[in-house]
Amino acid sequence: MQQTWENYVAEVKELCTSDFWDTLRVLRTQRASCADQIFKKMYTILKRTDLPSGHRWPTSIRSLNKRIKTKAGWFWDNVVHSRTIDLSTFKLPGVHKIEFNFVDPVFVWIMQCKKLIEGGHKLIWKPTSSKNPTGEDIYGGGIQDGLLFRAADQSVPSGGQVALMNLSWDGGVTGVGDRSACPICMQVMNTNCGHKDAVGLVTYLPVLEVSAALKETPEYDDASFHMLQECIKCIVRRIETLAEHGFTCVLGGVKRLLFPRLGAMTLDSKERNKYFGQRSHRACSFCRLRNGRSIFRGSKRQDPDIMRLLFRWANSEAHTQVTISQRARARATLLRHGWRYKRRCRLCDVARICLVHVPQFPRTPFGALCHYERLHTFFIAYCDYTLESLTALVLPNMKNKVPNLLL
């Protein structure tokens, strides 16, 4: 596929002049209408001067795409996957199914690795172990010193190397109203740099086109959750397909046999709670929530096997007194442990080999992908919990004297 891409790029490059591609590179962040006006004006200038490059200067983005499809074909048909998501069971007016298209996440990962190498950034393929003078392991020197990279490297067959990936999406502050978009991105984790080239776009999360009134209904929430689960499952399934036997690619002039592993899902609190089906921001995927406030009692860890059994009981059909009681207790237990039984995450339905288990830690649901970022956790804890508690202490007759920022 890499060779096909390189041949395609070379063929497309010959369709226009080098000056045109330089101009397009400058205008790539502008609106298409703005770029069309500039291309058309420059084409007129070239035509007046009788330069031979006039016929190799498209007058618009649309004419450029048409020329590429006609003379070089359309490469993206090789790496773009399409799935149809059925939404008829939710009975939303006018919304019966959604077409979901996405670029192969492994192909995106390879392209971002090439960009990092071209930018002079180093990619890491083997874990290392650093020790202090007393012989104890120390961490913090980079991704290669972490337990995650070591565990991922140990999970691949001999002769192969790990392709560590981070799948993320975030719909916050990406637009206004109905025009907002939620990009789903793939990040290269085989590097210690935080460069933008380490992240590539896989697709955008589809939008349910319904009225504002329907967005407040339970049917819309259920349909949105189902659509999110199916979209992420399609992407993860593609990673899981190559996780057992791997794939070959050429990076930095070296042919490598790589095995994809999903090392992280970097999500904000809102996206994390929605996708993994947590009941609130303070619910934890590592420890169970429990009744009582004693600080001398420790919480038990979440058990993925018990969670799977409880979800099966909570969503099963019950016709006898025993099964009805069992289902009710399972639902109550899941809620107490921090999960919503109607919002079962379907990640583990398709992800098995691509998940990474760190032997030094107990088994964790979802391969420890449901983790918390310290900055967001502290920010939410301070701004929400602390200020809500302070606001509750203010007497009603004094609230008009408290700044609106606190209230």
C-alpha positions in Angstrom: 0.0 0.0 0.0 2.9 2.4 0.7 4.3 1.8 -2.8 0.9 2.4 -4.3 0.6 5.6 -2.4 4.1 6.8 -3.5 3.3 6.0 -7.2 0.0 7.8 -6.9 1.6 10.9 -5.4 4.2 11.0 -8.2 1.6 10.6 -10.8 -0.6 13.4 -9.3 2.4 15.7 -9.0 3.0 15.5 -12.8 -0.5 16.8 -13.5 0.3 20.4 -12.4 3.3 22.6 -12.2 5.5 22.9 -9.2 4.4 26.5 -8.8 0.8 25.4 -8.5 1.6 22.9 -5.8 3.6 25.6 -3.9 0.6 27.9 -4.1 -1.8 25.2 -3.0 0.4 24.4 0.0 0.1 28.1 1.1 -3.7 28.1 0.5 -4.5 24.8 2.1 -5.8 26.4 5.3 -8.0 28.9 3.5 -11.6 28.5 2.3 -12.1 26.7 -1.0 -13.8 29.8 -2.5 -10.8 32.0 -1.6 -8.4 29.5 -3.2 -10.6 29.2 -6.3 -10.5 33.0 -6.8 -6.7 33.1 -6.6 -6.3 30.1 -8.9 -8.6 31.6 -11.5 -6.8 34.9 -11.4 -3.4 33.4 -11.7 -4.6 31.2 -14.6 -5.7 34.3 -16.4 -2.3 35.9 -15.9 -0.5 32.8 -17.2 -2.8 32.7 -20.2 -2.0 36.3 -21.1 1.7 35.7 -21.1 1.4 32.6 -23.3 3.3 30.4 -20.9 3.1 26.7 -21.6 2.1 26.0 -18.0 -1.3 27.5 -18.4 -3.0 24.1 -19.2 -1.4 22.7 -16.1 -2.9 25.2 -13.8 -6.4 24.2 -12.6 -8.8 27.1 -11.9 -10.5 25.6 -8.9 -10.3 22.9 -6.3 -13.1 21.1 -8.0 -11.4 21.0 -11.3 -8.2 19.8 -9.6 -10.0 16.9 -8.1 -11.7 16.1 -11.4 -8.4 16.1 -13.2 -6.9 13.8 -10.5 -9.8 11.3 -10.7 -9.7 11.2 -14.5 -6.0 10.8 -15.1 -4.6 9.3 -11.9 -7.6 7.6 -10.3 -8.8 7.9 -6.8 -6.3 6.3 -4.3 -8.6 6.8 -1.3 -10.8 4.0 -2.4 -8.0 1.6 -1.2 -7.9 2.9 2.4 -11.3 4.3 3.1 -13.8 1.9 4.7 -17.6 2.4 4.7 -20.1 1.0 7.1 -23.9 1.4 7.5 -25.2 1.9 11.0 -28.8 0.9 11.5 -30.8 3.3 13.7 -34.3 2.2 12.8 -34.9 0.7 16.3 -34.7 4.1 17.9 -37.6 5.5 15.8 -36.2 8.9 15.2 -38.1 10.8 12.4 -36.1 10.8 9.2 -33.1 9.0 10.7 -33.1 5.3 9.8 -29.4 4.7 9.1 -26.1 6.5 9.0 -23.3 6.0 6.5 -19.9 6.0 8.4 -16.7 6.4 6.3 -13.3 6.4 7.8 -9.7 6.2 6.7 -7.8 3.0 7.7 -6.3 3.9 11.1 -3.2 1.8 10.4 -2.6 3.7 7.2 -3.0 7.0 9.1 -0.5 5.8 11.7 2.1 4.9 9.0 1.6 8.3 7.2 2.2 10.2 10.5 5.3 8.1 11.2 6.7 9.2 7.8 6.0 12.8 8.6 7.8 12.5 11.9 10.8 11.0 10.3 10.9 13.6 7.6 10.7 16.3 10.3 13.8 14.8 12.1 11.9 13.2 15.0 13.1 9.9 16.4 10.8 6.9 16.5 11.2 4.4 19.3 10.9 0.6 18.6 12.5 -1.1 21.6 11.9 -0.5 25.4 14.8 0.3 27.7 15.3 0.0 31.5 16.8 2.7 33.6 18.0 2.2 37.1 19.2 4.4 39.9 22.4 3.8 41.9 20.6 1.4 44.2 19.4 -0.8 41.3 15.8 0.2 41.4 13.8 0.9 38.2 13.2 4.6 37.4 10.8 6.0 35.0 10.1 9.3 33.3 12.9 9.2 30.7 10.5 8.6 27.9 7.9 6.2 26.5 10.7 3.6 26.1 11.1 3.5 29.9 7.5 3.0 30.8 5.8 -0.3 31.7 3.2 0.2 29.0 5.8 0.0 26.2 7.5 -2.9 27.8 4.3 -4.9 28.1 3.3 -4.0 24.5 6.7 -5.1 23.2 6.4 -8.4 25.1 3.0 -9.1 23.5 4.3 -9.2 20.0 5.9 -12.3 18.4 9.6 -12.7 18.0 11.1 -10.6 15.1 8.3 -8.1 15.2 8.0 -4.6 16.7 5.2 -2.8 18.4 3.2 0.0 16.7 1.7 1.8 19.7 -1.4 3.8 18.9 -3.6 6.4 20.7 -7.2 6.7 19.5 -8.9 9.9 20.6 -11.9 12.2 19.8 -13.1 15.5 21.2 -16.1 17.5 20.1 -15.5 20.5 22.4 -15.0 24.0 20.9 -14.9 22.7 17.3 -17.7 24.8 15.9 -20.9 26.7 16.5 -24.3 25.0 17.1 -25.2 22.4 14.5 -22.0 23.0 12.5 -19.8 21.6 15.2 -17.8 18.5 14.4 -16.1 15.8 16.4 -12.8 14.6 14.8 -11.6 11.1 15.5 -7.7 11.1 15.5 -4.9 8.6 15.6 -1.7 9.4 17.4 1.7 7.8 17.1 2.9 6.8 20.5 6.4 5.5 19.4 7.9 8.9 20.0 8.6 11.3 22.8 7.9 14.4 20.9 4.7 16.3 21.1 4.7 17.5 17.5 1.5 18.0 15.6 2.6 15.6 12.9 2.2 12.7 15.4 -1.6 13.1 15.1 -3.6 12.3 12.0 -7.3 12.5 11.2 -9.2 9.3 10.8 -12.7 10.6 10.3 -15.4 12.8 11.8 -18.1 11.4 14.0 -21.5 11.5 12.1 -24.2 13.9 13.2 -27.8 12.9 13.7 -29.9 15.4 11.7 -32.9 16.0 13.9 -34.8 18.9 15.3 -33.8 20.7 18.5 -36.8 19.3 20.3 -35.9 15.7 19.6 -32.4 16.2 20.9 -33.8 16.4 24.4 -35.5 13.0 24.2 -34.2 9.7 25.5 -34.5 8.2 22.0 -31.9 10.7 20.7 -29.5 9.9 23.6 -29.8 6.2 23.0 -29.3 6.6 19.3 -26.2 8.9 19.8 -24.7 6.4 22.2 -25.3 3.5 19.8 -23.8 5.4 16.9 -20.7 6.3 18.9 -20.2 2.7 20.0 -20.6 1.4 16.5 -18.2 4.0 14.9 -15.4 3.3 17.4 -16.0 -0.4 17.1 -15.5 -0.2 13.3 -12.2 1.6 13.8 -10.9 -0.7 16.5 -12.0 -3.8 14.6 -9.6 -2.7 11.8 -6.8 -2.4 14.3 -7.7 -5.8 15.8 -7.6 -7.4 12.4 -3.9 -6.7 12.0 -3.0 -7.2 15.7 -2.3 -10.9 15.5 -0.3 -11.3 12.3 0.9 -7.7 11.9 1.7 -5.6 8.8 4.9 -4.7 7.0 5.9 -1.1 6.1 9.0 0.9 5.2 9.9 3.6 7.7 13.2 5.5 7.4 14.4 3.2 4.7 14.0 0.1 6.9 11.4 -2.6 6.3 9.6 -3.4 9.6 7.1 -6.0 10.7 4.8 -4.2 13.1 2.0 -5.3 15.3 -0.6 -2.6 16.3 -1.4 -2.2 19.9 -3.9 0.3 21.3 -2.0 1.9 24.1 -4.3 4.8 25.1 -7.6 6.6 24.5 -7.0 10.2 25.4 -10.5 11.5 26.1 -11.9 14.4 28.1 -14.2 13.7 31.0 -17.4 14.2 29.0 -16.3 11.9 26.1 -14.9 9.3 28.6 -18.1 9.1 30.7 -20.2 8.8 27.6 -18.2 6.2 25.8 -17.4 3.9 28.7 -20.8 4.3 30.2 -19.8 5.7 33.6 -22.5 7.1 35.8 -20.7 10.4 36.8 -17.4 12.2 36.6 -16.2 10.8 39.9 -16.8 7.2 38.8 -13.6 5.2 38.5 -12.7 2.4 36.1 -10.1 1.1 38.5 -11.8 1.2 41.9 -15.5 0.5 42.7 -17.6 3.2 44.2 -19.1 2.0 47.5 -21.7 3.0 50.1 -20.4 4.7 53.2 -17.9 7.4 54.0 -15.4 5.7 56.2 -11.8 6.7 55.3 -10.5 3.6 56.9 -12.1 1.2 54.4 -10.4 0.7 51.1 -12.3 0.3 47.9 -12.1 -2.9 45.9 -10.8 -2.9 42.3 -13.1 -3.3 39.3 -13.1 -6.9 38.0 -13.6 -7.2 34.2 -15.0 -10.7 34.5 -17.5 -9.7 37.2 -18.4 -6.6 35.2 -19.1 -8.7 32.1 -21.3 -11.0 34.0 -23.2 -8.2 35.7 -23.9 -6.5 32.4 -25.1 -9.7 30.9 -27.5 -10.2 33.8 -28.6 -6.6 33.8 -29.6 -6.6 30.1 -31.1 -10.1 29.9 -34.7 -11.0 29.6 -36.4 -12.1 32.9 -39.6 -14.0 33.2 -39.3 -15.7 36.6 -39.0 -14.3 40.1 -35.5 -15.6 40.4 -34.2 -14.0 37.1 -36.1 -10.8 37.8 -34.5 -10.5 41.2 -31.1 -11.4 39.7 -31.5 -8.7 37.0 -32.5 -6.0 39.6 -29.6 -6.8 41.8 -27.2 -6.7 38.9 -28.4 -3.3 37.8 -28.2 -1.9 41.3 -24.6 -3.3 41.7 -23.5 -1.8 38.5 -24.9 1.6 39.5 -23.2 1.4 42.8 -19.9 0.5 41.2 -20.1 3.5 38.9 -21.6 2.1 35.7 -24.9 2.6 33.8 -26.3 -0.7 32.8 -28.0 0.8 29.7 -24.7 2.2 28.5 -22.5 -0.9 28.0 -19.2 -0.1 26.3 -18.7 -2.4 23.3 -14.9 -2.0 23.0 -14.1 -5.5 24.3 -16.5 -7.0 21.8 -13.9 -6.5 19.1 -10.7 -5.6 20.9 -8.7 -8.5 22.5 -5.2 -8.9 21.1 -4.7 -5.2 20.5 -5.3 -4.3 24.1 -2.2 -4.1 26.4 -2.1 -5.7 29.8 0.7 -4.6 32.2 1.7 -7.6 34.3 2.7 -5.4 37.2 -0.9 -4.3 37.8 -4.1 -6.3 38.3 -6.4 -6.8 35.4 -8.4 -3.7 34.6 -11.6 -3.2 32.5 -11.0 -2.1 28.9 -7.2 -2.7 29.1 -6.8 0.4 31.3 -7.9 2.6 28.4 -10.5 4.3 30.6 -7.9 6.4 32.5 -8.0 9.9 33.9 -5.9 12.9 33.0 -4.6 14.6 36.2 -5.1 18.1 34.9 -8.7 17.6 34.0 -9.4 15.6 37.2 -7.9 18.3 39.5 -9.6 21.1 37.5 -13.0 19.5 37.7 -12.6 18.6 41.4 -11.6 22.1 42.3 -13.9 24.1 40.0 -17.0 21.9 40.4 -16.9 20.1 43.8 -15.2 22.9 45.8 -17.2 25.8 44.4 -20.5 23.9 44.7 -19.7 23.2 48.4 -18.8 26.9 49.0 -21.9 28.1 47.2 -24.0 25.8 49.4 -22.6 27.5 52.5 -23.9 30.9 51.5 -27.2 32.0 53.1 -30.1 32.9 50.8 -30.1 36.5 51.9 -26.4 36.9 51.1 -26.3 35.4 47.6 -26.9 38.8 46.0 -23.6 39.9 47.5 -21.5 37.0 46.2 -19.9 37.6 42.8 -21.6 35.8 39.9 -18.3 34.0 39.2 -18.6 32.1 42.4 -22.3 31.3 41.9 
